[in-house]
């Protein structure tokens, strides 16, 4: 009976079975491992880099307010300065996400940190507006590249029970990046330093944690799942994991067939295109709303309270982050795997849309500081306790090993394109529609995000290796070590 079933299988299904049985020991050991110190080491290496990314992305909201006074920027120049890094992040995420699938996660892991150092230092010493724009673009290119590799690296180290929590902890370092920038700005301004000195220090400080990131990441082993399933180096992966985990994850090192899928095959497969529409589309919509409002918060507060000083507006921005956003991050990390990743995204989008609708629909909300901040703060809470967390987590789970960083990179890149559009358009939309009209549009964007989330499956609690087959994907094109390689043109 078993022999007849084996003879009835197609060749690629037989090779898939070989891969699963020979490499399953290590994969199962990773899936079932208890939450341990080696997981925290992986989270630290990725999270410290993501803290730097968040700091660099969001500090421009404070710095640009000072640069505008120092260099007398027009609204158009201000919009470009606030959004340049986000457009660069779009290109960086797509490029480095693909490289991480082609050459390995670890090579890209430390390279993007080196690029952020150069971009941050160059921004700090920029002598003119256009030079500053150039270095902000370089910085964004590195930051964008860090998104897919940081998420995928931790996702592939994680056990299935705590995967959302571990990847969420990486993303949660964004909360620190949101808070540290305004805190440093307040300290420097309070010390009596001039605007020119303060914004240069703010932009340059992003290079310091990035230097530590390079050290941590060069000491991390390659993703064990990538080594086994793509590189065919099961023995090396098992040995490195035994060393890295102090013997907590041990498995046989038998080599199996290597999985391959070209970019062309990925982008012409209806199943993967639907998932890309879900992960990239929801990230685009979330980032349009989130970055447009977050980076433009000083300008929003200026509209609500025109007489407030720069330090007052920075303090209010910091208070919103600390009181509303941080608890959202913490609760999302704690409850993500229990609630479900898809379900939490649905709840978050729904509440975001409701909050922005309330602000836009109720007369006087955009001129009364306290009511505005209360509802605005609730929207921030459900952004973090919802799609801002889950749009980062889910693309690291839903795609096959050969396309996981590519899928995450495309999703993150499209997300940052939405952020670029949101930040660039916010000052213009505010001129055309007013603050109420702009936030009403944002409410509509959030509800579109809710609808698009419905196309995604629920990945919480499932093994990464079970995800593609359980969502009825076509069989992956596989090649054993004795088969000819795929056409390089289709694998690029």
N, C-alpha and C positions, 0 to 999 in steps of 0.2 A: 504493500500500500504506500509506504513512505517513498519507495523507489519510483513508483508510478507518478507520485506527486512531483518528485524531483525532476523526472524526465519531462513532465508537462510544463515546467517553468520556462519562461523565456530566458535567454542567456544573461541579460542584464539583471534579472531577478535572482538568478543563481549567484552572480557575482556579489549582489547586494547581501545575500544571505551569508556568503563567505566573510564579507566585511564585518557584518554584525556579530557573527560567532567568534571571530578571531580578535576583534578589538573591544568586544562588549565588556570584558573584564574590567578594563581601565575606565571605560565610560560609565559602567554601573557603579564602580567604586567612587567616581566623582559625583554621580547623581545621589548616591545614598550616604555620602560622607556627612558626619555631624558638623555643625557650624563650629569652626575652629580658627586657630590663630593664622593659619596660612590663608584663609579667606580674607581676614582683616588686612594681611599684607598686600593682597591683590587689590583690595578696596582702597588702601592708602596710596598705592602707586598710581591708580587711576584717579582717585578722588582729589589728591593734591594737585594733579594737573587740571582737573575740572574746576577746582576752586580758582586756579589761575585764569582759566578761560572765562569764568563768570565775572571775576574781578575786572578783567580787561574789557569784556563786553559792556558791562554796566557802568563802570566808572566814568565813561565818556559822558553820561548824562549829567554828572556833577561837573566834570572838567570842561565840557563845552559851554556851560553857563559862565564859567570864568574866562574861557578863551574868547567868547563873544564880547565881553567887556574889554578884554585886553586888545583884541584885533579888530573890533567893530564889525563883526561878521553880519552879513545880510541873512534874512531868513532862508534863502536858497543855499548859501554856504553852510549855514548851521545844519540844515537838513542833510546835506551831503556828508558833513563831518560825522554826524550821529549815525549815518547809515552805511558808510563805506565799508567798515569792518564786517558788517553783516552780509553784504554782497560777496566780499572775499571769502567769508565762511561758507557760503553756498558752493563756491568753486572748490575750496579746500576739502570739504566733506565728501564731495563726489569723487575727487581725484584720489585722495588718500584712502577713502573707503575701498576703492577698487584695488589700489596697491596692496592694502592689507590682506586681500584675498589672493593676490597673485604672488607676493613675495614673503608673506608672513606678517603676523600681528606685531611681533617684537621689533622688527626693523622700523616700522612706521611709528611705533610706540614712543621711542625716544627722539626720533627725527622731528616730529611736530613740536615737541617741547623746545628743541633748539631754535626752531623758526620763531616761536613766540618770544624768546629772549631777544633775538635780533630786532623784532618788530617793536617790542616795548621800549628798548633802549633808544632806538632810532626815533620813536615818537617823542621821547622825553627831551631830546636835543634838537628837534626840528626847528630850523630857523625861519620857516615860512609856512604859509597855509598849505600849499601844494606838496611840499616835502612831507608835512605831517599827514596829509591824505595818503601819500605813497607808503609810508611806514605803517599806517593804520590798515592799509590793504594787506601788507605782508603779515602783520599780526593776525588779521582775520583769517588769512589763508592757513596759518598754523593752527589757530583755534578751531576752525572748521574741521580740519583733519583729525583733531583730537576727539571729536564727538564719536564717530563710529568705533575707533579703536579702543577708547576707554570703556565704552559700553560692552562691546563684544568680548574683550579680554576677560572682564569680570564675569560676564554671562557664561562663558565657556569654562571658567574655573568653578562656577557655583554648583551647589547641589540643587536638585529640582524643587525641594521644599522651600528653600530660602532664596531662590534666585531673584525674585522681585525685590526683596529686602536688600540684597547685596548690591544689585545694580542701582536701586533707589538710593542707597547710601552714597554711592558715587555722585549721583545727581544732586543729592542733598547738600553737598559741599557748595552748591550754587548759593545757598542761603548765606553762608559765610562770606562769599564774594559780594553779595548784595549789601551786606552790613559793613564790611571792612572799609570799602571805599568812602562812604559818607562819614564814617567815624574818623578816618585819617584826615579827610577834608576839614571837618570841624576842628580837629586838633591843630592843624596847620594854620587855618584862618584865625583860630583863637589865640595862636602864638604871635599873631601880627604879621605874618608873611604876606608878601604881595601876591596878587592873582597869578602873575607870570610864573613865579616860583612854585606856587601851590599846584597848578595844573601839570607842570612838568614833573614834579615829584610824584603826583598821583599816577601819571602814565608810566613813569619809569619803574615804579615799585613792582609792577607785574613781572619783571625779569627775575626777582629774587626767588619766589617759590618755584619758578620754572627751572632754575638751576638745580634745586633739590630733586625735582621730578626726574631730570635726566639720570641722576645717580640711582634713584630707586628703580627706574625702568630698565636700566642696563643690567640690573641684577635679577630681574624677573625671567623665569624660563618662558619659552614659547608656549602658546596655548596648547595644552595636551590634546584637546580634541582636534585641533588643526594639524598637529604633528601626526596623529594616528590616521585621520581620515583623508587628509589632503596630501601630506608629504610622505605617508607610508612609513613613518619612523616610530612605530609603536614601542620598540625596545628602548629607544632613547627617551621617548616621552615617559614611559613607566619609570625609568631610572631617575630622570630629573624630578618627577613628581614625588618619588619616594624621598629624595634628598630635600626638596623644597618643603614638603609637609612633615618632615621629621618622622617618616614611616607611617603616618596616618592614612595615606592613600597608597596602597601597594597593589600591583596587579601584574599579570603575565605580560610579556612584551612581544607576543606573536604579531607578525605583520599581516595585514589583510589587503584587499584591493583598495585602490585610491579613487576617491570620488572626484569627478570633474564636471563642470558645467560652464559653457561659454556665456559671455555677456549677451550675445545675440539670442541664444536659446532662452535665457532668462527673461529678456525683454520682449520676446514674442510668445511667451507662454501665458495663456489667459489667466490661469490661477495666480501666478506671481504678479501679473499686472493688476489684478483686483486687490491683492494684498498691498501692493505699492500705492494704489489709489487710497487705500485706507490709512496706511502708516504715514505716507508723505502728505496726503491731503489734509489729514487732521493736524499734523504738525505745522503745515503751512498756515492753516486757519488759526491755530493756537498762537503761533508766534506773531502773526499779524496783529492780533489783539494784545498779546502780552508785552512784546517789545515796544510796540507803538506807544502803549500807555506807560510802561516802566521807564524807558529811557526819556520819555517826554514828561515824566512826573513833575520836574521842576517847572516846566512851562504850564502844566495843568494847574499847579498850585498858584502860579502867577495869575492865571485867569480867575481862580476862586478868590484869592486874596492879593490883589495887585500891590498893596503897600508893604507886604511882608519882605523882610531883608533876606539876603542870600543865605545867611546862617539859619534863619527861621525856616526857610523852605527846605534846606538840607535836613534840618532836625525833624520836620514833619515827614519827609520821605523816609528817613531812618526809622521813625516811629511806626509807619505803615508796615515796613518790612519786618521789624522786630515783633510787633504785636499780632499782625495778621499772617504774614507769609511764613515765618519760621515755624509756628505751630502746625501749619499746613504741611510743610516738609516732614516734620517729625511724625505726625500722625499717619501720613501716607506711607512712610517707611515701615512703621509698626504694623499697619493694617493691610498693606497692599496685597500680600499673598492670601490673606484670609477673605477679603472682600472680593478679590478678583481684579485683574488688571483692566480688562475691558469694562467691567461694571463701574469701577471707580472713574474711568474716563467719561463714561456717560453721565454720572452724577455731577462731576466737575463742570462739564460743558453746560449742563442744564442750569446749574446755579450761577455760573458766570453770566449766561444770557439773561437770567432773571434780574441780576444786580444791575447790569448795564441798562436794561430796559427801565428799571425803577428810576435810575438817575436821569435818564433821558425823558421819561414820561411825566414825572411829578414836577410841577412848576416850582421854581425856587431852589431845587436841589443843587444846582450848579453855582449858586451864589451864597449858600449857607455852608460854612466850613465844616462844622461838626457833623451834621447829617450826611454831607457828602463823604467825609472821611470814614464814617461808620459803614456806609453801604459799599464804598470803594474798597475798604478793608475786608469786608466779607467776600467780595469778588476775588480779592487777592488770596484769601484763605482757600477758596475752592479751586482756584487756578493751581495752587501747589498741591492741595489734597484732591488731585484730579489730573487733568491732561498735561500740565507742565511736567509732571513726573512720569506719567504713563506713556506719553509720546516718545520719551527717551528710552524707556524700558522695553516696550513691546517690539520695536524693530530688531532688537538684539536677540529675540526669541523665535520669531516667526519664519525666518528664512533658513535654507539649508546651509551647511557648513561652508560650501564653496562660494556662496553668495551672501553670507550673513553680513560681512562688513560692507559689501557693495550695497545691499538693500538698506542697511542702516545709514550708510553715507548718502545715498540718494534721498532718503527720507529726511535726514538732518539737513542736507543741502537745500531741499525744497522748503523745509521749515525756515531756514535762515533767509531764503528768498522772500518768504512771507514777512519775516521780521524786517528785512530791508524795505519792503514796500510800506509796511506799517509805520516805520520810523520816518521814512522819507515823506510819506503822505500826510502824517498827522498835522504838521503846521499848516499845510495847504488846505486840508479838509476842514480844519478849525476856522480858517479864513472864509471858506465857502459855506460851510454848514453850521458853524458855531459848535461849541463844546457839546451841547445836547444832541445835535444831529450826528456828530462824529461818534459819540458813545452809543447812539441808537444803531448806527451801522455796525459797531462792534458787537452789539447784542445779536444782530442777525448773523454775523460771522460765527459766533459761539454756537448758535442753533444749527448751523450747517455742519459744524464739527460734531455735534451730537448725532446728526443723521448719518454722517460718513463713518462714524465709529461702528455702526451696526453691521458693516461688511466684514469686520475683523472677528476671528475666533478668539476664544479665551485660552491663553497660554499658561495661566497660573497652575502650578503643581505638576506640570507635565514635563517629561524629559525633552531636551532639545532635539534628540534624535527621533522622537516620536512625532514631532510637530508636522513635518512635511507630509508623511504618509497618512497621518490622521486627518489631514485637510484635503486628501484626495489629489495630491500633486501627481504629475506624471513621474514615472521612474526617472531617477537621475541618470545621466549618461556616466558610466563608470568605465574605468580602464585599469586592468591589473598592471603590475610592473612589467609584464611581458608583452603587453599590447602596444601598438603604436599610439603616440600622443595625439591629442585632438589638434585639429588645424589651428595654428597660432592666431589666425585672423579671427576665428570665432571665439577664442578664449581670451581675447584682449579685453 
